[in-house]
Amino acid sequence: MNLYVRKALKSPGFMVWLVLAVLLILVPVFAPYLAPHDPLTTDYVNSLNAGSGEYLLGTDQIGRCILSRLIYGGRTSLLIVFWVIAIVAVLGIFLGVLSGFLGGWVDMVITRITDIIMAIPSTVFVIALVSVLGPGLHHTILAMSLVGWTEYCRVARALVLSVKENQFVQEARMGGLKEHQVIFRTILPNIVPYLLVNITQDIGAQLLTLSGLSLLGLSSQPPTPEWGFMLSEGRKFIQSAPWLIIYPGLTIVLHVVVFNLLGDSLRDILDPRYVRKRNKRKELLKWRKEKVSNS
């Protein structure tokens, strides 16, 4: 682990994206100190204001400050996403490790359940579940969690299968460790770093799913500030007040891009084989360009 930390500290790209990700998380945490207005306070006199000294990013159809709602909206959007990530990561990794380590009928049952759920398009499945359960943040978290654990399960199972027959695992067994001790002391420390890449990149994917549900009116309900719901409200004014769509959309895109690039940088640090393959591709492209220019 110390090796990974040293490599991370020496990677300027990873540090840049890590700092940006931390800043994006801290903004909603300190929302009461950063937001210029209460996100629920209305100002009908200044409704649909395109931007002024008092309202930097303008106001919505009932005079609420867009900037304040974006800052406070991060509390709702990121909180839901982090809850979903925590649930699906713990559940999926637990089932994946159990499946790969025990094998036999346990592996068959878990794998079949995973295949059945993954055979259904995830977005359609989530929309159907939320429609049955009813709109609301708790139902959204439950529906997204019931679908999202499958990818973690498959990745964790594959990693366990590639690790459990290694010599250091056999030595741990010969040293007197019980099966659950082998899992927690030997196998998990070797696969968790690689699962961090999936967790980081899944933040952007879950944020897009949440925004899509809110856009359909199946997640956040008024007057809760949430980015996807702000898009849903703003689409009615897309021609007369396009900033109601532009600013929430850019906020979502910014978070997705930052967390995806953070995951890519983390993958570069944890998987040296991927770096070597990427460098070989770069060298091949450089050689082709030089050959074309010389000819």
matplotlib code that plots the C-alpha trace (Angstrom):
import matplotlib.pyplot as plt

x = [0.0, 2.9, 4.1, 0.7, 0.8, 4.2, 3.1, 0.0, 2.0, 4.4, 1.5, 0.6, -2.5, -3.9, -3.2, -4.9, -8.1, -8.0, -7.9, -10.7, -12.8, -12.2, -13.2, -16.4, -17.3, -16.5, -18.6, -22.0, -20.6, -20.0, -23.1, -24.4, -21.2, -20.8, -24.4, -25.3, -29.1, -31.4, -32.2, -35.9, -36.4, -38.5, -38.3, -41.1, -39.9, -36.7, -38.0, -36.3, -33.4, -30.6, -27.9, -27.1, -24.9, -27.3, -28.0, -24.8, -26.2, -29.8, -33.0, -35.6, -39.3, -40.3, -37.2, -35.0, -31.2, -29.7, -26.2, -27.5, -29.7, -26.7, -24.5, -27.2, -28.2, -24.9, -25.9, -28.9, -27.3, -23.9, -25.4, -27.7, -24.9, -22.5, -25.2, -25.8, -22.1, -21.6, -24.5, -23.7, -19.9, -20.3, -23.0, -21.4, -17.9, -19.2, -21.2, -18.4, -15.8, -18.1, -18.8, -15.2, -13.8, -16.3, -17.2, -19.6, -23.3, -22.8, -20.9, -23.6, -26.5, -24.9, -23.7, -27.1, -28.8, -26.2, -26.7, -30.5, -30.3, -27.6, -29.7, -32.2, -31.1, -30.2, -31.9, -35.2, -35.0, -34.4, -37.2, -39.6, -38.7, -39.1, -42.4, -43.7, -42.3, -43.2, -41.1, -38.9, -35.2, -35.4, -37.0, -34.5, -31.6, -33.2, -33.9, -30.4, -28.8, -30.8, -29.4, -25.9, -24.3, -24.0, -21.0, -19.0, -20.0, -18.6, -15.4, -14.7, -15.4, -12.9, -10.3, -10.7, -10.4, -7.2, -5.8, -7.0, -4.7, -1.5, 1.3, 0.8, -2.8, -1.7, 1.0, -1.6, -3.7, -0.6, 0.2, -3.0, -5.3, -9.0, -11.0, -12.6, -9.1, -7.7, -10.4, -10.0, -6.2, -4.9, -7.4, -9.3, -6.1, -5.0, -8.2, -9.6, -7.1, -8.4, -12.0, -11.3, -11.1, -14.6, -15.9, -14.5, -15.7, -19.1, -19.8, -20.3, -22.4, -24.7, -24.9, -26.2, -28.7, -30.0, -30.2, -32.2, -34.7, -35.1, -35.5, -38.5, -39.9, -39.1, -36.6, -36.4, -39.6, -40.2, -38.9, -35.7, -32.8, -31.3, -29.5, -31.6, -34.8, -33.5, -33.1, -36.7, -38.0, -35.9, -36.9, -40.2, -38.3, -35.6, -36.2, -37.1, -34.6, -31.9, -29.7, -32.1, -30.9, -27.3, -26.0, -27.3, -26.3, -22.7, -22.6, -23.5, -21.0, -18.2, -18.7, -18.9, -15.8, -13.7, -14.6, -14.1, -10.7, -9.8, -10.7, -8.6, -5.6, -6.1, -6.1, -2.8, -1.3, -2.7, -2.3, 1.2, 0.2, -2.4, 0.3, 2.7, 0.0, -0.9, 2.8, 3.2, 0.2, 1.7, 5.0, 3.3, 1.3, 4.5, 6.4, 3.5, 3.5, 7.3, 7.0, 4.3, 6.2, 9.4, 7.6]
y = [0.0, 2.3, 1.8, 2.9, 6.0, 6.9, 6.4, 8.5, 11.4, 11.3, 11.4, 15.0, 14.0, 12.0, 14.7, 17.4, 15.3, 14.3, 17.9, 18.8, 15.9, 16.9, 20.5, 19.4, 17.4, 20.2, 22.8, 21.3, 20.4, 24.1, 25.2, 27.5, 29.5, 29.5, 30.0, 33.7, 33.0, 30.5, 28.0, 27.9, 31.7, 33.1, 36.5, 36.9, 40.4, 39.0, 35.8, 34.5, 36.9, 36.1, 37.2, 40.3, 41.4, 39.9, 36.7, 35.8, 32.9, 34.2, 33.0, 30.4, 30.8, 31.7, 33.8, 31.3, 31.8, 29.3, 29.4, 28.7, 25.8, 24.4, 24.5, 23.0, 20.6, 18.9, 17.9, 15.9, 14.6, 13.6, 12.2, 9.9, 8.8, 8.1, 6.1, 4.1, 3.5, 2.4, 0.0, -1.6, -1.7, -3.5, -5.9, -6.6, -7.1, -9.4, -11.6, -11.6, -12.6, -15.3, -16.6, -16.7, -18.1, -20.8, -21.9, -24.8, -24.3, -20.9, -19.6, -21.0, -19.4, -16.0, -16.0, -17.0, -14.2, -11.7, -12.8, -12.5, -8.9, -7.9, -9.2, -6.5, -2.9, -1.2, 2.1, 0.4, -1.8, 1.2, 3.2, 0.3, -0.2, 3.5, 3.6, 0.6, 1.9, 5.5, 8.6, 9.7, 9.7, 6.6, 4.6, 5.9, 4.7, 1.3, 0.9, 2.0, -0.3, -3.4, -3.0, -1.6, -4.3, -6.8, -5.2, -5.1, -8.8, -9.9, -7.9, -9.0, -12.7, -12.5, -10.9, -13.5, -16.3, -14.9, -14.5, -17.4, -20.0, -17.9, -19.1, -16.5, -17.6, -21.2, -20.1, -18.3, -21.4, -23.5, -20.9, -21.8, -19.0, -19.9, -19.4, -16.1, -14.9, -15.7, -13.6, -10.5, -10.6, -12.0, -11.7, -8.5, -6.4, -7.5, -6.9, -3.7, -1.3, -2.5, -2.2, 1.5, 2.2, 0.9, 2.8, 6.1, 5.8, 4.5, 7.9, 9.6, 6.7, 6.8, 10.6, 10.3, 7.6, 9.8, 12.8, 10.8, 9.7, 13.2, 14.5, 12.1, 13.2, 9.9, 11.0, 14.3, 16.2, 19.9, 22.1, 20.0, 21.4, 18.7, 18.9, 16.5, 18.0, 21.5, 20.2, 18.9, 22.2, 24.2, 22.3, 24.1, 27.4, 26.1, 28.9, 31.8, 31.0, 28.6, 29.2, 27.0, 24.1, 25.1, 25.6, 22.4, 20.4, 21.8, 21.0, 17.4, 17.1, 18.6, 16.1, 13.1, 14.2, 14.8, 11.5, 9.5, 11.1, 10.5, 6.8, 6.7, 8.2, 5.7, 2.8, 4.0, 3.9, 0.5, -1.4, -1.1, -3.4, -0.9, 1.8, -0.3, -1.1, 2.6, 3.5, 0.9, 2.3, 5.8, 4.6, 2.8, 5.9, 8.0, 5.5, 5.6, 9.4, 9.5, 6.9, 8.9, 12.2, 10.6, 9.1]
z = [0.0, 0.7, -2.8, -4.2, -2.0, -3.2, -6.8, -6.2, -4.7, -7.7, -10.2, -11.0, -13.0, -10.1, -7.6, -9.7, -10.1, -6.5, -5.4, -7.7, -6.5, -2.9, -3.6, -5.4, -2.3, 0.1, -1.7, -0.6, 2.8, 3.5, 1.6, 4.4, 4.2, 0.4, -0.8, -1.2, -0.5, 1.0, -1.8, -0.9, -0.6, -3.5, -5.0, -7.5, -8.5, -9.8, -11.3, -14.4, -13.9, -16.3, -13.9, -11.8, -8.9, -6.4, -8.4, -10.2, -12.1, -12.3, -10.8, -11.7, -12.4, -8.9, -8.1, -6.3, -6.6, -9.1, -7.6, -4.1, -5.4, -7.2, -4.1, -1.8, -4.6, -4.2, -0.7, -2.1, -5.3, -3.9, -0.6, -2.6, -4.9, -2.0, -0.1, -3.2, -3.8, -0.2, -0.3, -3.7, -3.0, 0.3, -1.0, -4.3, -3.0, -0.2, -2.6, -5.1, -2.6, -1.2, -4.7, -5.8, -2.6, -1.8, -5.3, -5.8, -5.4, -3.7, -6.7, -9.1, -7.2, -6.9, -10.5, -11.8, -9.8, -11.1, -14.7, -14.4, -13.0, -15.5, -18.4, -17.8, -18.9, -15.6, -16.3, -17.3, -14.2, -11.9, -13.5, -13.1, -9.5, -8.6, -10.5, -8.4, -5.1, -5.7, -6.1, -3.2, -2.2, -0.1, -2.9, -5.3, -3.2, -2.7, -6.5, -7.5, -4.9, -6.0, -9.5, -9.0, -6.9, -9.8, -11.4, -8.2, -7.6, -10.9, -10.6, -7.0, -8.0, -10.9, -8.7, -6.0, -8.5, -9.8, -6.3, -4.1, -5.7, -5.3, -3.1, -0.4, 0.2, 0.5, 2.9, 5.0, 5.2, 6.2, 8.8, 10.7, 9.5, 9.3, 6.1, 7.2, 8.3, 4.9, 3.3, 5.5, 6.0, 2.7, -0.1, 0.5, 1.0, -2.5, -4.4, -2.7, -4.4, -7.8, -6.7, -5.8, -9.5, -10.0, -7.0, -8.2, -11.8, -10.6, -8.9, -12.3, -13.6, -10.5, -10.7, -14.3, -13.3, -10.5, -12.7, -15.3, -12.6, -11.3, -14.8, -15.2, -11.8, -10.1, -7.5, -5.7, -5.1, -4.7, -3.2, -2.5, -4.5, -6.6, -10.0, -11.9, -10.6, -11.5, -15.1, -15.0, -13.9, -16.3, -19.5, -19.5, -20.0, -22.3, -24.9, -22.6, -19.8, -21.1, -18.0, -16.0, -18.1, -18.8, -15.3, -13.7, -16.8, -16.6, -12.9, -13.6, -16.5, -14.3, -11.5, -13.9, -15.8, -12.7, -11.0, -14.2, -14.8, -11.2, -11.7, -14.8, -13.0, -10.1, -12.6, -14.0, -10.6, -9.5, -12.8, -14.3, -17.2, -18.4, -18.4, -20.4, -22.9, -23.2, -23.7, -26.4, -28.2, -28.0, -29.3, -32.1, -33.1, -32.9, -35.1, -37.7, -37.7, -38.2, -41.0, -42.8, -42.4, -43.8, -46.7]

ax = plt.figure().add_subplot(projection="3d")
ax.plot(x, y, z, "-o")
ax.set_aspect("equal")
plt.show()
